[in-house]
Amino acid sequence: MPEEELPPIDSYLSDEMRVGTSNEADLPSPLENDNGSDLNSHDAFTNNHHGEQPLAAIQSNTEHEEVLLCEQLIETPTIDIAKYVEDKISDSWSLAIQQMQLLGLVKLLAKNSVMQQVDKKMILTLKAEQQHLLNDHTLCEQLQESLKAHYGNDRTMYIEVGDVAGAMTPIEYEFALFQQYLDAAKQAIKEDKLVKILQKEYAAKIYENSIIPL
């Protein structure tokens, strides 16, 4: 049986799929209106951008977006705040924790507590978000032993949960102290004469999230 001759591949293509078969003269000019009259480039630009922002505003928005993008790309440097302030602290309870050389969760328990001495009683007020540490009685016993070794065997430790008005825990104190040094570093850079010249002459920008105090 003779093989049936297949129609040419072009016959499978719809009018829309055939490339180059349309008469280019039938296509409207990119700058031709419905009436067939040509639009000059200025009119075409005006009609296509009617109601949009002026070019200057677009450029300003673009520059602002670029600045935000740069700030996001610049990673905030990581710094061990406790290590940074360890030789700068003056708080007596924070210094005592250093001197007792507490470690791990025992240190965390102490640093999240405000310590008050009443006669020979040592009252530690633990932050509520860390009260789960009290579930481990071993931590409390180890801390009490360290306190007696540091302050005297006649001292008794009591732990409560809550806040003490006007007082900071050692961790809160460290953050506040670090923030003071960080704010001072940012201010020093802003007031630096060379930095001001670079900002004025070359539009230099200060990315504050990249600043760390020395």
Residue frames relative to the residue before (quaternion, step in Angstrom):
aa qw qx qy qz dx dy dz
M 1.0000 0.0000 0.0000 0.0000 0.00 0.00 0.00
P 0.4307 -0.7215 0.4684 0.2731 3.63 -0.65 1.06
E 0.5016 -0.6547 0.4768 0.3041 3.52 -1.05 0.78
E 0.4580 -0.6814 0.5038 0.2686 3.51 -1.02 0.89
E 0.4093 -0.7254 0.4984 0.2404 3.58 -0.75 1.00
L 0.3659 -0.7453 0.5193 0.2024 3.55 -0.77 1.06
P 0.5001 -0.6400 0.4741 0.3400 3.59 -1.01 0.69
P 0.6293 -0.5382 0.3917 0.4011 3.60 -1.16 0.49
I 0.6424 -0.5677 0.3636 0.3644 3.56 -1.19 0.71
D 0.5947 0.5928 -0.3700 0.3974 3.62 1.06 -0.65
S 0.6207 0.5708 -0.3575 0.4014 3.56 1.09 -0.60
Y 0.6352 0.5333 -0.3310 0.4500 3.59 1.23 -0.38
L 0.6233 0.5620 -0.3326 0.4302 3.56 1.21 -0.39
S 0.3876 -0.6932 0.5537 0.2503 3.54 -0.99 0.87
D 0.6980 -0.4631 0.3300 0.4353 3.53 -1.27 0.24
E 0.6646 0.5117 -0.3134 0.4451 3.56 1.04 -0.78
M 0.6960 0.4918 -0.2776 0.4435 3.59 1.10 -0.65
R 0.5978 0.5748 -0.3741 0.4151 3.59 1.14 -0.42
V 0.2431 -0.7899 0.5535 0.1030 3.50 -0.58 1.19
G 0.8382 0.2101 -0.1616 0.4766 3.51 -0.91 0.95
T 0.5487 0.6252 -0.4103 0.3737 3.61 1.20 0.07
S 0.6050 0.5590 -0.3642 0.4345 3.58 1.17 -0.43
N 0.4828 -0.6406 0.5136 0.3046 3.52 -1.15 0.60
E 0.4305 -0.7322 0.4626 0.2542 3.54 -0.56 1.17
A 0.5941 0.5813 -0.3688 0.4161 3.56 1.13 -0.54
D 0.6423 0.5346 -0.3286 0.4400 3.58 1.18 -0.53
L 0.6017 0.5746 -0.3654 0.4174 3.56 1.20 -0.39
P 0.4669 -0.6778 0.4776 0.3073 3.60 -0.91 0.81
S 0.5226 -0.6195 0.4882 0.3236 3.52 -1.14 0.68
P 0.5830 -0.5990 0.4116 0.3632 3.58 -1.04 0.71
L 0.7576 0.3099 -0.1802 0.5455 3.58 1.10 -0.56
E 0.5003 0.6285 -0.4441 0.3968 3.56 1.03 0.78
N 0.3352 -0.7572 0.5212 0.2062 3.57 -0.83 0.93
D 0.7576 -0.3943 0.2637 0.4484 3.58 -1.30 -0.01
N 0.6831 0.4853 -0.2871 0.4642 3.58 1.10 -0.61
G 0.5701 -0.6215 0.3783 0.3815 3.57 1.25 -0.05
S 0.5653 0.5868 -0.3948 0.4247 3.56 1.23 -0.08
D 0.5006 -0.6724 0.4635 0.2873 3.54 -1.06 0.80
L 0.2756 -0.7189 0.6140 0.1737 3.49 -1.18 0.70
N 0.4053 -0.6804 0.5340 0.2961 3.57 -0.97 0.73
S 0.6919 -0.5124 0.3091 0.4040 3.54 -1.22 0.48
H 0.6278 0.5426 -0.3504 0.4344 3.60 1.01 -0.71
D 0.6715 0.4890 -0.3032 0.4670 3.60 0.94 -0.91
A 0.6413 0.5251 -0.3328 0.4497 3.55 0.99 -0.81
F 0.6471 0.5072 -0.3160 0.4734 3.57 0.97 -0.85
T 0.6551 0.5208 -0.3131 0.4490 3.59 0.96 -0.88
N 0.6892 0.4786 -0.2926 0.4586 3.58 0.90 -0.93
N 0.6994 0.4826 -0.2846 0.4438 3.58 0.95 -0.83
H 0.7713 0.3242 -0.1670 0.5217 3.60 1.13 -0.55
H 0.2752 0.7829 -0.5150 0.2146 3.57 1.19 0.47
G 0.8223 0.2243 -0.1829 0.4899 3.57 -0.84 1.01
E 0.5769 0.5895 -0.3943 0.4052 3.61 1.21 -0.08
Q 0.6668 -0.5123 0.3596 0.4045 3.55 -1.30 0.29
P 0.5637 -0.5727 0.4599 0.3778 3.58 -1.14 0.52
L 0.6614 -0.5322 0.3598 0.3872 3.54 -1.23 0.56
A 0.6392 0.5354 -0.3300 0.4426 3.60 0.96 -0.83
A 0.6556 0.5053 -0.3153 0.4642 3.57 1.01 -0.82
I 0.6292 0.5317 -0.3312 0.4601 3.57 1.05 -0.79
Q 0.6555 0.5064 -0.3105 0.4663 3.57 0.94 -0.88
S 0.6404 0.5279 -0.3229 0.4549 3.58 1.01 -0.83
N 0.6599 0.4988 -0.3084 0.4697 3.59 0.95 -0.87
T 0.6384 0.5335 -0.3236 0.4506 3.56 1.03 -0.83
E 0.6502 0.5092 -0.3157 0.4671 3.58 0.95 -0.85
H 0.6413 0.5210 -0.3246 0.4604 3.57 1.01 -0.83
E 0.6549 0.5055 -0.3120 0.4672 3.58 0.99 -0.85
E 0.6348 0.5289 -0.3320 0.4551 3.59 1.04 -0.75
V 0.6350 0.5217 -0.3288 0.4653 3.58 1.03 -0.78
L 0.6568 0.5030 -0.3125 0.4668 3.58 0.95 -0.89
L 0.6400 0.5275 -0.3231 0.4558 3.57 1.03 -0.81
C 0.6453 0.5180 -0.3162 0.4640 3.58 0.99 -0.87
E 0.6500 0.5173 -0.3192 0.4561 3.58 0.97 -0.83
Q 0.6582 0.4998 -0.3124 0.4683 3.57 1.08 -0.72
L 0.6681 0.5110 -0.3015 0.4490 3.57 1.05 -0.78
I 0.6456 0.4956 -0.3262 0.4808 3.59 1.13 -0.62
E 0.2959 -0.7849 0.5212 0.1575 3.55 -0.43 1.21
T 0.4705 -0.6479 0.5205 0.2967 3.53 -1.07 0.77
P 0.4283 -0.7177 0.4754 0.2747 3.61 -0.63 1.04
T 0.3844 -0.7111 0.5395 0.2357 3.54 -1.04 0.79
I 0.0031 0.7961 -0.6035 0.0437 3.53 -0.99 0.85
D 0.3964 -0.6874 0.5577 0.2437 3.55 -1.05 0.80
I 0.3092 -0.7984 0.4889 0.1670 3.55 -0.12 1.33
A 0.6489 0.5206 -0.3235 0.4508 3.58 0.92 -0.89
K 0.6583 0.5009 -0.3054 0.4717 3.58 0.99 -0.82
Y 0.6495 0.5409 -0.3172 0.4302 3.57 0.99 -0.87
V 0.7849 0.3581 -0.1808 0.4722 3.60 0.87 -0.93
E 0.4209 0.7551 -0.4494 0.2252 3.59 1.22 -0.17
D 0.7400 0.3587 -0.2319 0.5195 3.61 1.08 -0.58
K 0.6487 0.5175 -0.3082 0.4651 3.57 1.29 0.23
I 0.5604 0.6345 -0.3907 0.3615 3.59 1.20 -0.31
S 0.1554 -0.7794 0.6015 0.0814 3.53 -1.23 0.60
D 0.4576 0.6855 -0.4446 0.3507 3.58 1.28 -0.07
S 0.4902 -0.7108 0.4210 0.2779 3.59 -0.69 1.08
W 0.6696 0.4918 -0.3080 0.4635 3.62 0.94 -0.82
S 0.6369 0.5128 -0.3227 0.4767 3.60 1.03 -0.75
L 0.6462 0.5111 -0.3139 0.4718 3.57 1.02 -0.78
A 0.6357 0.5330 -0.3268 0.4529 3.57 1.02 -0.78
I 0.6318 0.5246 -0.3301 0.4655 3.58 1.03 -0.79
Q 0.6206 0.5308 -0.3325 0.4718 3.58 1.05 -0.76
Q 0.7103 0.4830 -0.2636 0.4389 3.54 0.81 -1.04
M 0.6543 0.5007 -0.3127 0.4728 3.59 1.12 -0.62
Q 0.2782 -0.8037 0.4831 0.2080 3.57 1.32 -0.25
L 0.1315 0.8123 -0.5483 0.1495 3.54 0.86 1.03
L 0.1816 -0.7928 0.5767 0.0768 3.55 -1.16 0.64
G 0.8624 0.2183 -0.1200 0.4407 3.53 -1.34 0.33
L 0.8428 -0.1558 0.1357 0.4971 3.53 -1.04 -0.87
V 0.5712 0.5663 -0.3879 0.4500 3.59 1.14 -0.48
K 0.6549 0.4944 -0.3005 0.4862 3.57 0.98 -0.83
L 0.6350 0.5304 -0.3235 0.4591 3.58 1.02 -0.81
L 0.6276 0.5381 -0.3221 0.4614 3.57 1.03 -0.81
A 0.6926 0.4718 -0.2787 0.4691 3.58 0.88 -0.91
K 0.7090 0.4838 -0.2712 0.4356 3.60 0.88 -0.92
N 0.6857 0.4321 -0.2838 0.5124 3.57 1.25 -0.27
S 0.6425 0.4989 -0.3179 0.4871 3.57 1.27 0.33
V 0.3385 -0.6764 0.6124 0.2300 3.52 -1.23 0.64
M 0.1988 -0.8055 0.5500 0.0954 3.58 -0.77 1.01
Q 0.0123 -0.7769 0.6292 -0.0190 3.55 -0.95 0.98
Q 0.2325 -0.7687 0.5811 0.1322 3.55 -0.99 0.84
V 0.0078 -0.7653 0.6429 -0.0299 3.54 -0.87 1.04
D 0.7793 -0.1346 0.0091 0.6120 3.53 -0.19 1.36
K 0.7718 -0.2914 0.2268 0.5177 3.58 -0.60 -1.09
K 0.5109 0.6146 -0.4254 0.4245 3.54 1.28 0.38
M 0.1653 -0.7594 0.6236 0.0848 3.55 -1.01 0.88
I 0.0996 -0.8168 0.5682 0.0019 3.53 -0.32 1.32
L 0.1183 -0.7801 0.6135 0.0327 3.57 -0.73 1.14
T 0.1446 -0.7771 0.6092 0.0643 3.55 -0.77 1.07
L 0.2054 -0.8239 0.5251 0.0578 3.54 -0.32 1.35
K 0.5208 -0.6230 0.4821 0.3290 3.56 -1.04 0.79
A 0.5798 -0.6366 0.3893 0.3272 3.56 -0.96 0.93
E 0.6693 0.5197 -0.3164 0.4264 3.60 0.98 -0.78
Q 0.7122 0.4040 -0.2565 0.5135 3.60 1.28 -0.18
Q 0.3759 0.7678 -0.4657 0.2285 3.59 1.20 0.18
H 0.5082 0.6401 -0.4285 0.3852 3.61 1.20 -0.26
L 0.5503 0.6195 -0.3921 0.3996 3.60 1.21 -0.43
L 0.6155 0.5710 -0.3408 0.4231 3.58 1.17 -0.56
N 0.5290 0.6355 -0.4105 0.3845 3.58 1.25 -0.23
D 0.6882 0.4062 -0.2652 0.5395 3.55 1.24 -0.44
H 0.2740 -0.8039 0.5064 0.1492 3.58 -0.17 1.28
T 0.5560 0.6134 -0.3926 0.4006 3.58 1.16 -0.47
L 0.6184 0.5495 -0.3395 0.4475 3.59 1.05 -0.77
C 0.6651 0.5042 -0.2984 0.4631 3.56 0.94 -0.92
E 0.6567 0.5121 -0.3123 0.4572 3.58 0.97 -0.84
Q 0.6586 0.5066 -0.3103 0.4619 3.58 0.97 -0.86
L 0.6517 0.5040 -0.3190 0.4684 3.58 1.00 -0.80
Q 0.6482 0.5183 -0.3273 0.4518 3.59 0.95 -0.81
E 0.6336 0.5246 -0.3274 0.4649 3.59 1.00 -0.75
S 0.6598 0.5029 -0.3065 0.4667 3.58 0.99 -0.85
L 0.6403 0.5233 -0.3225 0.4606 3.58 1.02 -0.80
K 0.6623 0.4976 -0.3107 0.4662 3.60 0.95 -0.85
A 0.6484 0.5124 -0.3215 0.4622 3.57 1.02 -0.78
H 0.7115 0.4534 -0.2586 0.4704 3.57 1.05 -0.71
Y 0.7966 0.3136 -0.1430 0.4965 3.58 0.86 -0.99
G 0.6610 -0.4595 0.3334 0.4907 3.61 1.14 -0.54
N 0.5529 -0.6504 0.4208 0.3070 3.54 -1.07 0.79
D 0.6305 0.5488 -0.3421 0.4293 3.58 1.19 -0.34
R 0.5409 0.6217 -0.4045 0.3967 3.60 1.24 0.09
T 0.1825 -0.7655 0.6107 0.0884 3.52 -1.17 0.73
M 0.2625 -0.7864 0.5441 0.1292 3.57 -0.87 0.97
Y 0.0593 -0.7585 0.6488 0.0185 3.52 -1.10 0.87
I 0.1294 -0.7909 0.5948 0.0625 3.59 -0.99 0.84
E 0.0052 -0.7712 0.6361 -0.0240 3.52 -0.95 1.00
V 0.3887 -0.7065 0.5428 0.2348 3.58 -1.26 0.34
G 0.4980 0.6418 -0.4773 0.3352 3.55 -0.89 0.93
D 0.5044 -0.6106 0.5074 0.3395 3.54 -1.25 -0.55
V 0.2517 -0.7285 0.6153 0.1656 3.51 -1.25 0.55
A 0.4477 -0.7210 0.4591 0.2626 3.56 -0.56 1.18
G 0.8449 0.1780 -0.1475 0.4824 3.54 -0.93 0.98
A 0.6779 0.4536 -0.2909 0.5000 3.60 1.26 0.06
M 0.2416 -0.7633 0.5853 0.1278 3.56 -1.15 0.70
T 0.4719 -0.6147 0.5405 0.3277 3.52 -1.21 0.53
P 0.6721 -0.4893 0.3493 0.4324 3.62 -1.17 0.30
I 0.6383 0.5154 -0.3374 0.4616 3.61 1.00 -0.73
E 0.6560 0.4957 -0.3099 0.4775 3.58 0.94 -0.86
Y 0.6300 0.5372 -0.3214 0.4595 3.56 1.04 -0.79
E 0.6476 0.5216 -0.3161 0.4567 3.60 0.95 -0.86
F 0.6625 0.4969 -0.3071 0.4688 3.58 0.92 -0.86
A 0.6579 0.5076 -0.3101 0.4619 3.58 0.94 -0.86
L 0.6553 0.5073 -0.3075 0.4677 3.57 0.99 -0.83
F 0.6467 0.5116 -0.3141 0.4706 3.57 0.96 -0.87
Q 0.6424 0.5349 -0.3241 0.4430 3.59 0.96 -0.85
Q 0.6081 0.5495 -0.3501 0.4535 3.60 1.06 -0.67
Y 0.6836 0.4675 -0.2828 0.4839 3.57 0.91 -0.90
L 0.6400 0.5249 -0.3259 0.4568 3.59 1.03 -0.75
D 0.6572 0.5001 -0.3087 0.4719 3.59 0.93 -0.88
A 0.6408 0.5216 -0.3228 0.4616 3.58 1.02 -0.77
A 0.6437 0.5185 -0.3188 0.4638 3.60 1.02 -0.79
K 0.6500 0.5104 -0.3168 0.4654 3.59 0.95 -0.84
Q 0.6634 0.5055 -0.3011 0.4623 3.57 0.95 -0.89
A 0.6413 0.5302 -0.3262 0.4487 3.59 0.99 -0.82
I 0.6538 0.5018 -0.3141 0.4712 3.60 1.01 -0.79
K 0.6533 0.5217 -0.3160 0.4485 3.58 0.94 -0.84
E 0.7368 0.4183 -0.2250 0.4812 3.58 1.03 -0.77
D 0.4564 0.6919 -0.4485 0.3343 3.60 1.27 -0.09
K 0.5046 -0.6868 0.4351 0.2903 3.59 -0.80 1.04
L 0.6594 0.5088 -0.3165 0.4540 3.59 0.92 -0.88
V 0.6358 0.5243 -0.3270 0.4624 3.57 0.99 -0.81
K 0.6446 0.5203 -0.3201 0.4596 3.57 0.96 -0.83
I 0.6373 0.5174 -0.3278 0.4676 3.60 1.01 -0.78
L 0.6585 0.5083 -0.3070 0.4623 3.58 0.92 -0.89
Q 0.6435 0.5161 -0.3199 0.4660 3.57 1.04 -0.75
K 0.6992 0.4817 -0.2681 0.4552 3.55 0.94 -0.91
E 0.7700 0.3921 -0.1976 0.4630 3.57 0.79 -1.05
Y 0.8219 0.2190 -0.0844 0.5190 3.59 0.99 -0.78
A 0.4538 -0.7135 0.4294 0.3171 3.58 1.28 0.32
A 0.1932 0.7983 -0.5405 0.1826 3.57 1.03 0.79
K 0.2155 -0.7815 0.5762 0.1040 3.57 -1.12 0.70
I 0.3330 -0.7174 0.5798 0.1956 3.54 -1.17 0.69
Y 0.1600 -0.7695 0.6132 0.0793 3.56 -0.74 1.07
E 0.2952 -0.8247 0.4590 0.1487 3.52 -0.02 1.36
N 0.6319 0.5492 -0.3511 0.4193 3.59 1.09 -0.59
S 0.6483 0.5012 -0.3274 0.4705 3.60 1.26 -0.10
I 0.5597 0.6267 -0.3759 0.3907 3.59 1.30 -0.10
I 0.0134 0.7584 -0.6516 -0.0046 3.54 -1.07 0.81
P 0.4768 -0.6728 0.4736 0.3095 3.61 -0.97 0.74
L 0.4149 -0.7039 0.5210 0.2469 3.56 -1.12 0.66
